[in-house]
Amino acid sequence: MPAKTNQALAIIRLKKQEYVNYISYYLQSKIIKNMINGSKSIDAQPNLSLAKISNIKVKLPINDDLRNVKLLKLIDNKITTQKKIIESKKSLSYIKSKRIIS
């Protein structure tokens, strides 16, 4: 995976945009989290070097994997929407309770 970085940031550019969500989920997986935790040092925040990022091997998904990723993305979007609705309702309830008390 080609990446550009400074000490705290890496930009990964994909040749095919259809893999964006797949790569996003992969980079959030236990495999990568273990890699990050395994490279912890005395620093406050663990960093992965450009060399380590460049050496990450990602097996490209088959069609079934891409369908599953699309489904996961839809579910994630619905969860995000529901969280926003819940927060809006909490805010409204708080505002209503303040008006009643005032």
C-alpha positions in Angstrom: 0.0 0.0 0.0 1.6 3.3 -1.0 1.6 5.7 1.9 2.9 9.2 2.6 3.6 10.2 6.2 5.2 12.5 8.7 5.8 11.4 12.3 2.1 11.2 13.2 0.1 10.9 9.9 -0.1 8.5 7.0 -2.2 8.9 3.9 -3.0 5.7 2.1 -4.0 6.1 -1.5 -6.0 3.3 -3.1 -6.1 2.5 -6.8 -9.6 1.3 -6.6 -12.2 3.2 -4.6 -14.3 0.1 -4.2 -11.9 -1.1 -1.5 -12.1 2.0 0.7 -14.5 0.6 3.2 -12.8 -2.8 3.2 -9.4 -1.2 3.9 -11.0 1.0 6.6 -12.4 -2.1 8.4 -9.1 -4.0 8.0 -7.1 -1.1 9.5 -9.5 -1.1 12.5 -9.1 -4.9 12.9 -7.3 -6.7 15.8 -4.4 -7.5 13.4 -3.5 -3.9 13.0 -4.3 -3.0 16.7 -1.9 -5.8 17.8 0.7 -4.4 15.4 0.3 -0.9 16.9 0.3 -2.2 20.5 3.4 -4.3 19.7 5.3 -1.3 18.6 4.6 0.8 21.7 7.5 2.7 23.2 7.9 5.1 26.0 6.2 7.8 24.0 2.7 9.0 25.1 1.2 7.8 21.8 2.3 4.8 19.8 3.4 5.5 16.3 3.9 3.2 13.3 6.9 4.0 11.1 6.4 4.6 7.4 8.3 1.3 6.8 5.8 -0.6 9.0 2.8 1.0 7.3 4.3 0.3 3.8 4.8 -3.3 4.7 1.2 -4.0 5.8 0.0 -6.8 3.5 -3.7 -6.7 2.7 -5.3 -9.6 1.0 -7.7 -8.1 -1.6 -11.3 -9.1 -1.0 -13.4 -11.4 -3.1 -16.9 -10.4 -4.2 -18.5 -11.9 -1.2 -16.2 -9.9 1.1 -17.1 -6.7 -0.8 -20.8 -7.5 -0.3 -20.3 -8.1 3.4 -18.4 -4.8 3.7 -21.2 -2.9 2.0 -23.7 -4.5 4.4 -21.5 -3.6 7.4 -21.2 0.0 6.1 -25.0 0.2 5.8 -25.3 -1.1 9.4 -22.7 1.4 10.6 -24.5 4.2 8.9 -27.8 3.2 10.5 -26.1 3.0 14.0 -24.6 6.5 13.5 -28.0 7.8 12.5 -29.7 6.2 15.5 -27.1 7.7 17.8 -27.7 11.1 16.4 -31.5 10.7 16.8 -31.0 9.6 20.4 -28.7 12.6 21.2 -31.2 14.9 19.6 -34.0 13.5 21.7 -31.9 13.8 24.9 -31.2 17.4 24.0 -34.9 18.1 23.5 -35.8 16.4 26.8 -33.2 18.5 28.6 -34.4 21.7 27.0 -38.1 20.8 27.9 -37.1 19.9 31.5 -35.3 23.3 31.8 -38.4 25.1 30.6 -40.6 23.3 33.1 -38.3 24.1 36.0 -37.8 27.8 34.9 
